[in-house]
Amino acid sequence: MLSNYFFGLFHPRWDSGLSLTILNSCITYLPALIVTLVFTKRTNLVSRLPKPIPGVQYLKFGLGIIVLTYAIFALTILSPGGGLTFGVAMFLAPFGIVAQILILIGVVKAFLAAKPELN
């Protein structure tokens, strides 16, 4: 009885919308992750940064906001219809802009603190 109530709340095809959201987030951020990893390896950036790394708080907070917005958006896909997903997407859009600004501030602070590489 409880399972009928629980599964009756969600859209019968919830798997397709949820997997598309996860796939979209991977496709969106995977190229940036690859470019970042190649850049940090080629420039030897990790060894040139002081400990603790400046701006890491901004980076963590910005990335946390992005993960949280994607998690909330993915949960709204489980509801029937599409109005809730649309409304939440419109509400969460400014948080994405704030997260990108925080990430930019964190990266700039880290780059400004990096020691120059002397060859």
A tleap script that builds the chain and sets N, CA, C and O, in Angstrom:
source leaprc.protein.ff14SB
mol = sequence {
  NMET LEU SER ASN TYR PHE PHE GLY LEU PHE
  HIE PRO ARG TRP ASP SER GLY LEU SER LEU
  THR ILE LEU ASN SER CYS ILE THR TYR LEU
  PRO ALA LEU ILE VAL THR LEU VAL PHE THR
  LYS ARG THR ASN LEU VAL SER ARG LEU PRO
  LYS PRO ILE PRO GLY VAL GLN TYR LEU LYS
  PHE GLY LEU GLY ILE ILE VAL LEU THR TYR
  ALA ILE PHE ALA LEU THR ILE LEU SER PRO
  GLY GLY GLY LEU THR PHE GLY VAL ALA MET
  PHE LEU ALA PRO PHE GLY ILE VAL ALA GLN
  ILE LEU ILE LEU ILE GLY VAL VAL LYS ALA
  PHE LEU ALA ALA LYS PRO GLU LEU CASN
}
set mol.1.N position { 0.822 -1.189 0.000 }
set mol.1.CA position { 0.000 0.000 0.000 }
set mol.1.C position { 0.866 1.252 0.000 }
set mol.1.O position { 0.615 2.194 -0.751 }
set mol.2.N position { 1.884 1.251 0.848 }
set mol.2.CA position { 2.766 2.407 0.930 }
set mol.2.C position { 3.544 2.602 -0.367 }
set mol.2.O position { 3.785 3.734 -0.788 }
set mol.3.N position { 3.942 1.480 -1.006 }
set mol.3.CA position { 4.693 1.612 -2.255 }
set mol.3.C position { 3.822 2.211 -3.352 }
set mol.3.O position { 4.315 2.990 -4.167 }
set mol.4.N position { 2.534 1.863 -3.390 }
set mol.4.CA position { 1.645 2.464 -4.380 }
set mol.4.C position { 1.512 3.959 -4.154 }
set mol.4.O position { 1.466 4.730 -5.112 }
set mol.5.N position { 1.449 4.373 -2.902 }
set mol.5.CA position { 1.351 5.794 -2.603 }
set mol.5.C position { 2.636 6.513 -3.002 }
set mol.5.O position { 2.598 7.591 -3.596 }
set mol.6.N position { 3.777 5.903 -2.667 }
set mol.6.CA position { 5.061 6.540 -2.955 }
set mol.6.C position { 5.290 6.656 -4.455 }
set mol.6.O position { 5.646 7.726 -4.949 }
set mol.7.N position { 5.086 5.558 -5.184 }
set mol.7.CA position { 5.343 5.591 -6.611 }
set mol.7.C position { 4.256 6.332 -7.376 }
set mol.7.O position { 4.477 6.740 -8.516 }
set mol.8.N position { 3.100 6.511 -6.777 }
set mol.8.CA position { 2.058 7.275 -7.437 }
set mol.8.C position { 2.350 8.765 -7.478 }
set mol.8.O position { 1.759 9.490 -8.279 }
set mol.9.N position { 3.260 9.233 -6.618 }
set mol.9.CA position { 3.590 10.657 -6.592 }
set mol.9.C position { 4.490 11.074 -7.739 }
set mol.9.O position { 4.540 12.254 -8.087 }
set mol.10.N position { 5.196 10.133 -8.329 }
set mol.10.CA position { 6.201 10.477 -9.314 }
set mol.10.C position { 5.757 10.096 -10.714 }
set mol.10.O position { 4.906 9.229 -10.910 }
set mol.11.N position { 6.346 10.752 -11.654 }
set mol.11.CA position { 6.066 10.503 -13.059 }
set mol.11.C position { 6.493 9.076 -13.413 }
set mol.11.O position { 7.541 8.628 -12.948 }
set mol.12.N position { 5.714 8.348 -14.222 }
set mol.12.CA position { 6.092 6.971 -14.535 }
set mol.12.C position { 7.384 6.859 -15.344 }
set mol.12.O position { 8.036 5.815 -15.309 }
set mol.13.N position { 7.764 7.896 -16.061 }
set mol.13.CA position { 8.995 7.845 -16.851 }
set mol.13.C position { 10.063 8.721 -16.213 }
set mol.13.O position { 10.765 9.444 -16.921 }
set mol.14.N position { 10.199 8.674 -14.917 }
set mol.14.CA position { 11.144 9.543 -14.217 }
set mol.14.C position { 12.581 9.241 -14.588 }
set mol.14.O position { 13.439 10.121 -14.519 }
set mol.15.N position { 12.855 8.004 -14.983 }
set mol.15.CA position { 14.237 7.614 -15.251 }
set mol.15.C position { 14.813 8.377 -16.437 }
set mol.15.O position { 15.980 8.769 -16.400 }
set mol.16.N position { 14.033 8.597 -17.477 }
set mol.16.CA position { 14.572 9.264 -18.658 }
set mol.16.C position { 14.918 10.718 -18.361 }
set mol.16.O position { 15.970 11.192 -18.789 }
set mol.17.N position { 14.067 11.434 -17.644 }
set mol.17.CA position { 14.359 12.830 -17.331 }
set mol.17.C position { 15.535 12.980 -16.391 }
set mol.17.O position { 16.362 13.877 -16.560 }
set mol.18.N position { 15.615 12.111 -15.408 }
set mol.18.CA position { 16.714 12.177 -14.452 }
set mol.18.C position { 18.036 11.834 -15.116 }
set mol.18.O position { 19.041 12.505 -14.877 }
set mol.19.N position { 18.050 10.792 -15.952 }
set mol.19.CA position { 19.309 10.446 -16.603 }
set mol.19.C position { 19.722 11.495 -17.611 }
set mol.19.O position { 20.918 11.706 -17.814 }
set mol.20.N position { 18.773 12.160 -18.251 }
set mol.20.CA position { 19.136 13.254 -19.157 }
set mol.20.C position { 19.725 14.429 -18.395 }
set mol.20.O position { 20.631 15.093 -18.899 }
set mol.21.N position { 19.234 14.700 -17.200 }
set mol.21.CA position { 19.796 15.776 -16.385 }
set mol.21.C position { 21.222 15.453 -15.967 }
set mol.21.O position { 22.099 16.314 -16.027 }
set mol.22.N position { 21.454 14.230 -15.550 }
set mol.22.CA position { 22.808 13.830 -15.159 }
set mol.22.C position { 23.737 13.855 -16.366 }
set mol.22.O position { 24.873 14.317 -16.260 }
set mol.23.N position { 23.270 13.366 -17.509 }
set mol.23.CA position { 24.080 13.394 -18.724 }
set mol.23.C position { 24.383 14.823 -19.151 }
set mol.23.O position { 25.502 15.118 -19.570 }
set mol.24.N position { 23.401 15.712 -19.050 }
set mol.24.CA position { 23.599 17.110 -19.411 }
set mol.24.C position { 24.639 17.765 -18.519 }
set mol.24.O position { 25.483 18.517 -19.007 }
set mol.25.N position { 24.596 17.496 -17.229 }
set mol.25.CA position { 25.581 18.101 -16.335 }
set mol.25.C position { 26.975 17.560 -16.609 }
set mol.25.O position { 27.952 18.303 -16.518 }
set mol.26.N position { 27.083 16.283 -16.941 }
set mol.26.CA position { 28.402 15.720 -17.269 }
set mol.26.C position { 28.940 16.308 -18.565 }
set mol.26.O position { 30.119 16.656 -18.645 }
set mol.27.N position { 28.095 16.422 -19.574 }
set mol.27.CA position { 28.534 16.980 -20.849 }
set mol.27.C position { 28.895 18.450 -20.697 }
set mol.27.O position { 29.803 18.936 -21.371 }
set mol.28.N position { 28.202 19.160 -19.827 }
set mol.28.CA position { 28.472 20.580 -19.640 }
set mol.28.C position { 29.812 20.816 -18.967 }
set mol.28.O position { 30.574 21.679 -19.403 }
set mol.29.N position { 30.114 20.076 -17.925 }
set mol.29.CA position { 31.295 20.367 -17.115 }
set mol.29.C position { 32.498 19.484 -17.416 }
set mol.29.O position { 33.600 19.801 -16.968 }
set mol.30.N position { 32.336 18.397 -18.150 }
set mol.30.CA position { 33.461 17.515 -18.444 }
set mol.30.C position { 34.540 18.174 -19.306 }
set mol.30.O position { 35.718 18.025 -18.982 }
set mol.31.N position { 34.211 18.891 -20.383 }
set mol.31.CA position { 35.278 19.558 -21.152 }
set mol.31.C position { 36.054 20.584 -20.330 }
set mol.31.O position { 37.272 20.694 -20.469 }
set mol.32.N position { 35.369 21.327 -19.485 }
set mol.32.CA position { 36.063 22.300 -18.636 }
set mol.32.C position { 36.984 21.599 -17.649 }
set mol.32.O position { 38.079 22.089 -17.369 }
set mol.33.N position { 36.556 20.464 -17.121 }
set mol.33.CA position { 37.400 19.699 -16.205 }
set mol.33.C position { 38.655 19.184 -16.906 }
set mol.33.O position { 39.748 19.241 -16.342 }
set mol.34.N position { 38.504 18.686 -18.122 }
set mol.34.CA position { 39.654 18.177 -18.875 }
set mol.34.C position { 40.643 19.294 -19.182 }
set mol.34.O position { 41.849 19.118 -19.009 }
set mol.35.N position { 40.145 20.439 -19.636 }
set mol.35.CA position { 41.025 21.577 -19.935 }
set mol.35.C position { 41.735 22.047 -18.674 }
set mol.35.O position { 42.924 22.366 -18.719 }
set mol.36.N position { 41.034 22.094 -17.563 }
set mol.36.CA position { 41.641 22.524 -16.300 }
set mol.36.C position { 42.734 21.564 -15.853 }
set mol.36.O position { 43.804 22.002 -15.430 }
set mol.37.N position { 42.484 20.276 -15.940 }
set mol.37.CA position { 43.494 19.297 -15.540 }
set mol.37.C position { 44.736 19.365 -16.427 }
set mol.37.O position { 45.859 19.284 -15.929 }
set mol.38.N position { 44.541 19.514 -17.737 }
set mol.38.CA position { 45.683 19.635 -18.647 }
set mol.38.C position { 46.464 20.911 -18.351 }
set mol.38.O position { 47.695 20.895 -18.339 }
set mol.39.N position { 45.764 22.006 -18.112 }
set mol.39.CA position { 46.426 23.284 -17.822 }
set mol.39.C position { 47.244 23.215 -16.538 }
set mol.39.O position { 48.384 23.679 -16.507 }
set mol.40.N position { 46.679 22.643 -15.482 }
set mol.40.CA position { 47.413 22.583 -14.218 }
set mol.40.C position { 48.612 21.642 -14.303 }
set mol.40.O position { 49.625 21.883 -13.647 }
set mol.41.N position { 48.518 20.574 -15.099 }
set mol.41.CA position { 49.661 19.675 -15.270 }
set mol.41.C position { 50.768 20.341 -16.087 }
set mol.41.O position { 51.945 20.261 -15.733 }
set mol.42.N position { 50.384 20.997 -17.179 }
set mol.42.CA position { 51.390 21.607 -18.064 }
set mol.42.C position { 52.112 22.776 -17.407 }
set mol.42.O position { 53.312 22.955 -17.614 }
set mol.43.N position { 51.402 23.565 -16.624 }
set mol.43.CA position { 52.023 24.745 -16.010 }
set mol.43.C position { 52.597 24.460 -14.636 }
set mol.43.O position { 53.178 25.349 -14.013 }
set mol.44.N position { 52.443 23.230 -14.153 }
set mol.44.CA position { 52.947 22.856 -12.830 }
set mol.44.C position { 52.391 23.796 -11.756 }
set mol.44.O position { 53.115 24.230 -10.860 }
set mol.45.N position { 51.123 24.096 -11.858 }
set mol.45.CA position { 50.478 25.094 -11.004 }
set mol.45.C position { 50.375 24.648 -9.550 }
set mol.45.O position { 50.470 25.475 -8.643 }
set mol.46.N position { 50.185 23.373 -9.322 }
set mol.46.CA position { 49.971 22.888 -7.954 }
set mol.46.C position { 51.190 23.163 -7.076 }
set mol.46.O position { 51.041 23.548 -5.916 }
set mol.47.N position { 52.379 22.973 -7.611 }
set mol.47.CA position { 53.588 23.199 -6.806 }
set mol.47.C position { 53.911 24.681 -6.651 }
set mol.47.O position { 54.680 25.051 -5.764 }
set mol.48.N position { 53.344 25.526 -7.488 }
set mol.48.CA position { 53.622 26.962 -7.423 }
set mol.48.C position { 52.664 27.723 -6.520 }
set mol.48.O position { 52.888 28.900 -6.238 }
set mol.49.N position { 51.608 27.076 -6.064 }
set mol.49.CA position { 50.636 27.744 -5.197 }
set mol.49.C position { 51.058 27.636 -3.740 }
set mol.49.O position { 51.557 26.593 -3.317 }
set mol.50.N position { 50.865 28.705 -2.962 }
set mol.50.CA position { 51.192 28.623 -1.533 }
set mol.50.C position { 50.165 27.774 -0.792 }
set mol.50.O position { 49.053 27.555 -1.272 }
set mol.51.N position { 50.556 27.310 0.367 }
set mol.51.CA position { 49.644 26.547 1.221 }
set mol.51.C position { 49.223 27.427 2.377 }
set mol.51.O position { 50.114 28.012 2.992 }
set mol.52.N position { 48.003 27.579 2.727 }
set mol.52.CA position { 46.788 27.136 2.053 }
set mol.52.C position { 46.546 27.947 0.778 }
set mol.52.O position { 46.984 29.091 0.659 }
set mol.53.N position { 45.860 27.346 -0.143 }
set mol.53.CA position { 45.611 27.985 -1.438 }
set mol.53.C position { 44.613 29.121 -1.248 }
set mol.53.O position { 43.516 28.900 -0.736 }
set mol.54.N position { 44.985 30.349 -1.660 }
set mol.54.CA position { 44.044 31.463 -1.527 }
set mol.54.C position { 42.856 31.298 -2.481 }
set mol.54.O position { 43.008 30.816 -3.603 }
set mol.55.N position { 41.703 31.697 -2.024 }
set mol.55.CA position { 40.504 31.650 -2.852 }
set mol.55.C position { 39.810 30.309 -2.879 }
set mol.55.O position { 38.804 30.154 -3.572 }
set mol.56.N position { 40.320 29.327 -2.140 }
set mol.56.CA position { 39.710 28.003 -2.181 }
set mol.56.C position { 38.316 28.024 -1.549 }
set mol.56.O position { 37.462 27.218 -1.916 }
set mol.57.N position { 38.079 28.936 -0.606 }
set mol.57.CA position { 36.751 29.032 0.001 }
set mol.57.C position { 35.720 29.464 -1.047 }
set mol.57.O position { 34.605 28.943 -1.083 }
set mol.58.N position { 36.106 30.423 -1.902 }
set mol.58.CA position { 35.196 30.870 -2.958 }
set mol.58.C position { 34.917 29.741 -3.948 }
set mol.58.O position { 33.784 29.556 -4.391 }
set mol.59.N position { 35.963 28.992 -4.286 }
set mol.59.CA position { 35.787 27.871 -5.212 }
set mol.59.C position { 34.850 26.812 -4.639 }
set mol.59.O position { 33.948 26.339 -5.330 }
set mol.60.N position { 35.059 26.444 -3.389 }
set mol.60.CA position { 34.217 25.422 -2.763 }
set mol.60.C position { 32.769 25.880 -2.656 }
set mol.60.O position { 31.847 25.102 -2.903 }
set mol.61.N position { 32.571 27.137 -2.290 }
set mol.61.CA position { 31.208 27.642 -2.144 }
set mol.61.C position { 30.508 27.710 -3.502 }
set mol.61.O position { 29.342 27.332 -3.620 }
set mol.62.N position { 31.216 28.191 -4.525 }
set mol.62.CA position { 30.637 28.262 -5.867 }
set mol.62.C position { 30.308 26.892 -6.428 }
set mol.62.O position { 29.238 26.694 -7.002 }
set mol.63.N position { 31.227 25.938 -6.264 }
set mol.63.CA position { 30.968 24.580 -6.743 }
set mol.63.C position { 29.852 23.910 -5.947 }
set mol.63.O position { 29.077 23.127 -6.496 }
set mol.64.N position { 29.774 24.217 -4.658 }
set mol.64.CA position { 28.682 23.687 -3.840 }
set mol.64.C position { 27.325 24.196 -4.300 }
set mol.64.O position { 26.347 23.450 -4.319 }
set mol.65.N position { 27.272 25.472 -4.671 }
set mol.65.CA position { 26.017 26.034 -5.183 }
set mol.65.C position { 25.616 25.338 -6.478 }
set mol.65.O position { 24.443 25.023 -6.676 }
set mol.66.N position { 26.583 25.095 -7.358 }
set mol.66.CA position { 26.273 24.431 -8.626 }
set mol.66.C position { 25.757 23.013 -8.380 }
set mol.66.O position { 24.761 22.607 -8.980 }
set mol.67.N position { 26.415 22.266 -7.515 }
set mol.67.CA position { 25.976 20.894 -7.219 }
set mol.67.C position { 24.587 20.909 -6.584 }
set mol.67.O position { 23.741 20.078 -6.916 }
set mol.68.N position { 24.354 21.846 -5.678 }
set mol.68.CA position { 23.053 21.934 -5.017 }
set mol.68.C position { 21.939 22.287 -6.004 }
set mol.68.O position { 20.851 21.715 -5.934 }
set mol.69.N position { 22.198 23.219 -6.917 }
set mol.69.CA position { 21.165 23.582 -7.891 }
set mol.69.C position { 20.859 22.415 -8.826 }
set mol.69.O position { 19.698 22.183 -9.165 }
set mol.70.N position { 21.891 21.679 -9.245 }
set mol.70.CA position { 21.633 20.512 -10.093 }
set mol.70.C position { 20.871 19.430 -9.330 }
set mol.70.O position { 20.005 18.767 -9.902 }
set mol.71.N position { 21.179 19.246 -8.056 }
set mol.71.CA position { 20.465 18.237 -7.263 }
set mol.71.C position { 18.993 18.615 -7.102 }
set mol.71.O position { 18.114 17.764 -7.232 }
set mol.72.N position { 18.727 19.882 -6.821 }
set mol.72.CA position { 17.338 20.332 -6.677 }
set mol.72.C position { 16.598 20.192 -7.999 }
set mol.72.O position { 15.450 19.749 -8.032 }
set mol.73.N position { 17.261 20.573 -9.092 }
set mol.73.CA position { 16.636 20.461 -10.408 }
set mol.73.C position { 16.349 19.001 -10.745 }
set mol.73.O position { 15.296 18.687 -11.299 }
set mol.74.N position { 17.281 18.108 -10.413 }
set mol.74.CA position { 17.075 16.685 -10.695 }
set mol.74.C position { 15.921 16.119 -9.871 }
set mol.74.O position { 15.189 15.253 -10.349 }
set mol.75.N position { 15.752 16.592 -8.653 }
set mol.75.CA position { 14.635 16.112 -7.835 }
set mol.75.C position { 13.289 16.595 -8.363 }
set mol.75.O position { 12.289 15.890 -8.226 }
set mol.76.N position { 13.246 17.777 -8.961 }
set mol.76.CA position { 11.969 18.268 -9.486 }
set mol.76.C position { 11.548 17.517 -10.737 }
set mol.76.O position { 10.367 17.516 -11.085 }
set mol.77.N position { 12.484 16.883 -11.414 }
set mol.77.CA position { 12.119 16.105 -12.598 }
set mol.77.C position { 11.269 14.900 -12.209 }
set mol.77.O position { 10.505 14.385 -13.026 }
set mol.78.N position { 11.400 14.456 -10.971 }
set mol.78.CA position { 10.642 13.295 -10.517 }
set mol.78.C position { 9.157 13.593 -10.338 }
set mol.78.O position { 8.362 12.660 -10.224 }
set mol.79.N position { 8.761 14.854 -10.311 }
set mol.79.CA position { 7.349 15.199 -10.125 }
set mol.79.C position { 6.621 15.152 -11.466 }
set mol.79.O position { 7.225 15.424 -12.503 }
set mol.80.N position { 5.337 14.813 -11.459 }
set mol.80.CA position { 4.590 14.742 -12.711 }
set mol.80.C position { 4.353 16.126 -13.298 }
set mol.80.O position { 4.357 17.134 -12.591 }
set mol.81.N position { 4.148 16.145 -14.592 }
set mol.81.CA position { 3.933 17.415 -15.280 }
set mol.81.C position { 5.262 18.021 -15.670 }
set mol.81.O position { 6.207 17.304 -16.000 }
set mol.82.N position { 5.337 19.323 -15.634 }
set mol.82.CA position { 6.587 19.988 -15.959 }
set mol.82.C position { 6.641 21.372 -15.376 }
set mol.82.O position { 7.644 22.075 -15.498 }
set mol.83.N position { 5.539 21.769 -14.730 }
set mol.83.CA position { 5.469 23.119 -14.178 }
set mol.83.C position { 6.440 23.354 -13.045 }
set mol.83.O position { 7.048 24.420 -12.958 }
set mol.84.N position { 6.594 22.370 -12.174 }
set mol.84.CA position { 7.509 22.519 -11.048 }
set mol.84.C position { 8.951 22.636 -11.535 }
set mol.84.O position { 9.712 23.466 -11.037 }
set mol.85.N position { 9.323 21.814 -12.496 }
set mol.85.CA position { 10.679 21.859 -13.043 }
set mol.85.C position { 10.945 23.204 -13.693 }
set mol.85.O position { 12.017 23.781 -13.508 }
set mol.86.N position { 9.989 23.708 -14.447 }
set mol.86.CA position { 10.146 25.005 -15.097 }
set mol.86.C position { 10.274 26.119 -14.062 }
set mol.86.O position { 11.138 26.987 -14.185 }
set mol.87.N position { 9.424 26.096 -13.053 }
set mol.87.CA position { 9.480 27.135 -12.024 }
set mol.87.C position { 10.773 27.114 -11.235 }
set mol.87.O position { 11.352 28.162 -10.948 }
set mol.88.N position { 11.222 25.925 -10.886 }
set mol.88.CA position { 12.474 25.807 -10.131 }
set mol.88.C position { 13.655 26.236 -10.995 }
set mol.88.O position { 14.576 26.884 -10.499 }
set mol.89.N position { 13.641 25.885 -12.277 }
set mol.89.CA position { 14.731 26.296 -13.166 }
set mol.89.C position { 14.804 27.815 -13.267 }
set mol.89.O position { 15.896 28.383 -13.290 }
set mol.90.N position { 13.657 28.472 -13.326 }
set mol.90.CA position { 13.650 29.941 -13.391 }
set mol.90.C position { 14.114 30.543 -12.071 }
set mol.90.O position { 14.778 31.579 -12.064 }
set mol.91.N position { 13.773 29.906 -10.959 }
set mol.91.CA position { 14.181 30.406 -9.649 }
set mol.91.C position { 15.671 30.200 -9.403 }
set mol.91.O position { 16.313 31.046 -8.781 }
set mol.92.N position { 16.234 29.084 -9.881 }
set mol.92.CA position { 17.631 28.753 -9.609 }
set mol.92.C position { 18.615 29.409 -10.573 }
set mol.92.O position { 19.819 29.369 -10.323 }
set mol.93.N position { 18.150 30.004 -11.656 }
set mol.93.CA position { 19.053 30.611 -12.641 }
set mol.93.C position { 19.972 31.670 -12.035 }
set mol.93.O position { 21.163 31.652 -12.344 }
set mol.94.N position { 19.500 32.590 -11.195 }
set mol.94.CA position { 20.426 33.576 -10.613 }
set mol.94.C position { 21.494 32.952 -9.721 }
set mol.94.O position { 22.590 33.498 -9.597 }
set mol.95.N position { 21.188 31.819 -9.099 }
set mol.95.CA position { 22.189 31.159 -8.265 }
set mol.95.C position { 23.352 30.640 -9.103 }
set mol.95.O position { 24.489 30.608 -8.632 }
set mol.96.N position { 23.078 30.238 -10.331 }
set mol.96.CA position { 24.145 29.810 -11.230 }
set mol.96.C position { 25.085 30.948 -11.571 }
set mol.96.O position { 26.296 30.752 -11.668 }
set mol.97.N position { 24.532 32.136 -11.753 }
set mol.97.CA position { 25.361 33.307 -12.041 }
set mol.97.C position { 26.226 33.645 -10.837 }
set mol.97.O position { 27.413 33.937 -10.987 }
set mol.98.N position { 25.646 33.608 -9.650 }
set mol.98.CA position { 26.410 33.879 -8.425 }
set mol.98.C position { 27.521 32.840 -8.259 }
set mol.98.O position { 28.639 33.184 -7.875 }
set mol.99.N position { 27.221 31.579 -8.546 }
set mol.99.CA position { 28.229 30.520 -8.418 }
set mol.99.C position { 29.383 30.746 -9.385 }
set mol.99.O position { 30.543 30.555 -9.019 }
set mol.100.N position { 29.080 31.148 -10.612 }
set mol.100.CA position { 30.143 31.405 -11.585 }
set mol.100.C position { 31.010 32.581 -11.167 }
set mol.100.O position { 32.223 32.555 -11.373 }
set mol.101.N position { 30.414 33.604 -10.588 }
set mol.101.CA position { 31.190 34.752 -10.111 }
set mol.101.C position { 32.093 34.335 -8.957 }
set mol.101.O position { 33.254 34.740 -8.908 }
set mol.102.N position { 31.580 33.533 -8.028 }
set mol.102.CA position { 32.399 33.060 -6.910 }
set mol.102.C position { 33.566 32.198 -7.394 }
set mol.102.O position { 34.678 32.314 -6.880 }
set mol.103.N position { 33.319 31.346 -8.370 }
set mol.103.CA position { 34.394 30.520 -8.925 }
set mol.103.C position { 35.437 31.397 -9.601 }
set mol.103.O position { 36.636 31.154 -9.458 }
set mol.104.N position { 35.000 32.403 -10.328 }
set mol.104.CA position { 35.937 33.327 -10.979 }
set mol.104.C position { 36.798 34.051 -9.951 }
set mol.104.O position { 38.006 34.183 -10.145 }
set mol.105.N position { 36.201 34.517 -8.871 }
set mol.105.CA position { 36.959 35.200 -7.811 }
set mol.105.C position { 37.994 34.245 -7.206 }
set mol.105.O position { 39.141 34.634 -6.988 }
set mol.106.N position { 37.601 33.015 -6.938 }
set mol.106.CA position { 38.527 32.041 -6.368 }
set mol.106.C position { 39.690 31.721 -7.292 }
set mol.106.O position { 40.830 31.609 -6.840 }
set mol.107.N position { 39.414 31.572 -8.579 }
set mol.107.CA position { 40.477 31.268 -9.543 }
set mol.107.C position { 41.429 32.445 -9.688 }
set mol.107.O position { 42.643 32.254 -9.748 }
set mol.108.N position { 40.894 33.658 -9.746 }
set mol.108.CA position { 41.753 34.842 -9.869 }
set mol.108.C position { 42.635 34.991 -8.634 }
set mol.108.O position { 43.821 35.298 -8.760 }
set mol.109.N position { 42.079 34.779 -7.447 }
set mol.109.CA position { 42.891 34.860 -6.221 }
set mol.109.C position { 44.004 33.812 -6.233 }
set mol.109.O position { 45.128 34.101 -5.823 }
set mol.110.N position { 43.705 32.615 -6.693 }
set mol.110.CA position { 44.723 31.565 -6.746 }
set mol.110.C position { 45.796 31.895 -7.779 }
set mol.110.O position { 46.983 31.701 -7.515 }
set mol.111.N position { 45.400 32.388 -8.944 }
set mol.111.CA position { 46.385 32.739 -9.976 }
set mol.111.C position { 47.271 33.897 -9.542 }
set mol.111.O position { 48.465 33.910 -9.844 }
set mol.112.N position { 46.703 34.865 -8.841 }
set mol.112.CA position { 47.509 35.999 -8.385 }
set mol.112.C position { 48.508 35.585 -7.309 }
set mol.112.O position { 49.547 36.227 -7.154 }
set mol.113.N position { 48.211 34.535 -6.574 }
set mol.113.CA position { 49.116 34.081 -5.519 }
set mol.113.C position { 50.169 33.099 -6.025 }
set mol.113.O position { 51.106 32.778 -5.293 }
set mol.114.N position { 50.037 32.618 -7.258 }
set mol.114.CA position { 50.989 31.638 -7.787 }
set mol.114.C position { 52.351 32.286 -8.004 }
set mol.114.O position { 52.454 33.415 -8.482 }
set mol.115.N position { 53.377 31.552 -7.647 }
set mol.115.CA position { 54.745 32.034 -7.844 }
set mol.115.C position { 55.113 31.892 -9.315 }
set mol.115.O position { 54.700 30.930 -9.964 }
set mol.116.N position { 55.882 32.835 -9.850 }
set mol.116.CA position { 56.289 32.702 -11.255 }
set mol.116.C position { 57.231 31.510 -11.441 }
set mol.116.O position { 58.034 31.186 -10.566 }
set mol.117.N position { 57.111 30.883 -12.578 }
set mol.117.CA position { 57.958 29.730 -12.871 }
set mol.117.C position { 59.238 30.217 -13.527 }
set mol.117.O position { 59.196 30.857 -14.578 }
set mol.118.N position { 60.365 29.920 -12.920 }
set mol.118.CA position { 61.657 30.335 -13.449 }
set mol.118.C position { 62.335 29.140 -14.099 }
set mol.118.O position { 62.611 28.136 -13.442 }
set mol.119.N position { 62.598 29.254 -15.379 }
set mol.119.CA position { 63.260 28.154 -16.104 }
set mol.119.C position { 64.720 28.442 -16.288 }
set mol.119.O position { 65.439 27.633 -16.875 }
savepdb mol mol.pdb
quit
